[in-house]
Amino acid sequence: MLEIQEKFDTTGYEELVESASPQNLHITEALDGGAPIGFIAYWYGADKTTVCAFDDGGDLMLCDGLVRSVMFKSVLKGIEVMEFALSDTAGFENLRKLRFLTGDSRICEDLNSFMNGCESCKENKKDN
């Protein structure tokens, strides 16, 4: 069973921690049967959440789950902007497919509306 959980230590991510400048780096893992199959690394700033790395193994649904989990936690903290400061540009492909990003932008704004976007879809289905 797939679980997405914040990891409360950096074991296994030492190289990533060394390359990330903030000391408040958070890592959330996707686990399948307790084994990690993906992750997202990020930190919270005063006005935005910055994602510095993620690995979804090319799985679009895993990308969606990892990013939305961080979006949700950001919204709970009152943060409405997410920046993707990725060194591996391959990660941007799935982010654009999922419409987290458009064009060449690396910023996703109005996270609360983005997270609640499915509510309008639900309402539209009721009308049909």
N, C-alpha and C positions, 0 to 999 in steps of 0.2 A: 504494500500500500504506500502510495506517495505521500510524503509529509514535507512541509516547508517549515523550517525552524531556525530561529536565530541561534548561532553558535556563540557561546559565552567565553571562549578562549580562541587563540589564533593558531593552535596546533595544526600543522599541515599547511599553513598559509604564511609561514615566516618570510618567504621571498616577497610575497605581496605586501606584507606589513612593512618591510624594509623600503619598498619602492613608493609606498603611500606616505605622504607627509603628515597628515593629521594623526594624532595619537588616539583619537576617538573612532578608529576604524571599526565598523560593524561588519559581520559576515553572517549571511543567512544561507543555509544549505537546503538543497532538495535531497531528501533521503528516500530510498526505495528499499524496504526491508532493513532499515538501519544503515545501509551503505550509501555514502554520498554519490549522487549522480550529477550534481550541478551546484553552483553557488552564485551569489551576488555580493560584492563588497562595496561599501558605501560609508559616508559620514554625513552627519547633520550639521548644517551651518545655521546661522540666524535666520536666513531668508530662503535657503534652498537645501535640498539633499543632493549630494554629489555621488554618482555611481562611478567608481574608478575601474571596476573589472567585473565581469561575469562570465560564466561558462554554462551554456544550456545544451551543450553537445549537439547543437544544430536543431534541437527539438523546439518547434514553434510554441507548443503548449507549455513546455517547461519555462521558456522565456517569459511567456505571459504570466505564469504563476509567480515566478521570482520577482519580476518587476512590480506586479500588482501588490505583492506582499509588502514591499518597501514603500510603494505609494500610499498604501493604507496606513502604515505606521507614521509616515510623514504627515498625512492629513490629521491624524490624531495629535500631532505635535504643533499643528497650525501652520505647517509648511505647504505652500501651494506650487512650488517650482522644483523640478528635478532636472539636473544637468547630467549628461552622460559624458564623462571625461575619460573615454576609453583609449588606451594605446593600441589595442587590437581593433582595427577598423572593420573586421569581418563581423563583429557583433552588431554593427549598425543595420545590417540587412534585415534581421528578424525584427528589430525595433521599428523599422519603417514598415515592414509588412503588417505589423500589428497596430500601426498608426500611433504609436507612442511618440514618434518623431515624423516630421514631414520635411521634404526637400533635404537641404544640407544642414538643417538645424540640429543642434545637439541638446536642445532645451525642450522639456515638456512642461507646459504651464497649466494652471488652473486644475490641479490634481483632484480637488474635491469634485468638480464637475465631471472630470474624466471618470472617476470612480463611480459616480452616480449615473453615468450615461446609459447604463442598461435599464434604469428605471423608466426612461422615456420609451425604450423598446418594448418593455412590458406593457405600458399604457397603450401603445400603438396596437399591440396584439389584442387587447381587450376590445378596442374599437372595431376590429375586423370581424 
